[in-house]
Structure formats: structure tokens, C-alpha cells
Amino acid sequence: IFKDKIRFILCCSYLNLLISSLFVTILYIGAWKSSIPFVENFIQNISINYGIHESFDVLKLVPDIFTTLSKSYLFLFISILTRRTLPTVRIDQLLDLGWKFLLPIALGNLLLTTSFQILSIN
């Protein structure tokens, strides 16, 4: 029973990645618009030159669907690649990083920035 729960969680995780990559593709990078300029001109030229009938308008959707799926696959690949290659960090390691390393750097940056601002005013 435990193996089935793990498979279900993994399946839901990858499904979440797929849906998220589709949303990013549709909302932010122009889903069906091709990044390659000659592709849209090629489709228009084929439909004009060969006189594709209106009943074949469905065939015009094929490059759009392919473009959307290829862009979403790119985001899916990047997500899976970063998930698999970057190491996992435990919460205690993350807290140590924040308190012992990042906080002193942030305070030093604040001190340096305010001192430069004070010197530039005078």
C-alpha cells in the first residue's frame, strides 16, 4: 500500500509541473505564436498557394498545438532538471545559512549603503 501512495504522490507532482508549465507558456510567452518568424509565414503561404479549403482549417491548428506543447515541454524539462541536479537542503541547514551567513552580509550591505548615502549628501 505504501508504494502505491508514493507513486500517487509522484504522479501528482509531475502533473502539477505539467499544468504549471502549460500555464506559464500560455500566460507569459505567447503559447501558440511561434518564436520562429518564417513558420507563420510558411503556414499562410501554404494555405494561400494551395487553396486549402475552409473545411481543412483544423489542420492550421496543428503547428499551433505543436508550438504550445514544445514550449511547455521546455519549461517542464527545466523544472525537472533543476529538481534533480540541485541538492536538497534540510531546514536546519537553511536556517544556519540565513542566520550565520546572509544576515551579516545584509547588515554589512545596509551599513555600507547608508554610509555612502551620508557621504554623498555632505
N, C-alpha and C positions, 0 to 999 in steps of 0.2 A: 504494500500500500504506500510506503514511504517513497519508493521510486516513482510511482505514478504522480505523487504530489510534486516532486522535483521536476518531472517532465512538464507538468501543467504550468508550473511557475516559469520555467524556461520558455515555454511556448508563448505564454502571456507577455513575457519580457520582450521577446523578438517581435511579437505582434504589435506591441507598444512602439518599438523602434520603427517598424514599418509604417504605421499610421503617422507617427511624428515626422518621419522623413517625407511622407506624402504631403502633410500639411505645410512643412517648410517649403517644399517645392512649389506647391500651388500658391501659397500666400506671398512668398518673398522673391522667388526667382523666375516668375513667369512660366508657369507649368508647361503649356503646350507651344509656347513660342520658341522656336529653335534658336539656339545660340549661334548657329552657323548660317550666315546670310543667304547662301545660294540654295538652301534646302527649300525655303518657302517659295522662292522664285521658280525653282525646278517644278514644284507641285503645280503652281499656277500655269506654267508653260505647258505642262503635260495636259492639263485639263482644257486649255485653250486650243492647242495644236491638234490634239487627237479627238477633240469634241466629245469629251466624256459626258454622257447623258446625266440628267439630274437624278436618275434612279441609282447612279453609282456614287452619289455624294458621300455615302458611307465609307467608301474607300479613301476619301480625303482625310478621314479621322485616324487612319492607321499611323501615319507619321507623327501626328499629334500625341497619340497614346504612347507610341514608342519613345518620343522625346520626354514625356512626363515620367514614364517608368524608368528611363535611363538616368534622369536627374535624381529621382528619388532613390534609385539604387546607389548612386554616388554618395548621397548622404548616409544611407544605410551602411555602406562599406566603410565610410569614415568613422561612424559611430562604433561599429563592431571592432574596427582596427584599434581605435583608442581604448576601448574597453579591454581588449585582450593584451595590448602591449604595455600599458601603464600599470605600475604596481598598485595593489590595493593598500590603503593606509588605514591603520586602526585609529580609533578615536583618541587614544592616549598619545599616539604619535602626532596627530593633527593638533591636539591641544599644546603639546610641547613645542611644536613648530610655531604656533601662534604666540604663545606667551614668552618663549625664550629667544625667538629669532625675529619674528615680524613686528612685535610690539616695540622693541628697542629701535629697530630700523625706522618705524613710523614716527616715533618720538624724536629721533635724530633728524628726520626729514622735516618735521614740524619746527624744530628749533632752528635748523639751517634756513628754512624758508622765511620764518619771522625775522631772523637776524638780517637777512638780505633785504627784506622789506623795510626794516627800520633804517638800515644804512642807505638805502636808495631814497628814502624820504629826506634824510638830512643831507 
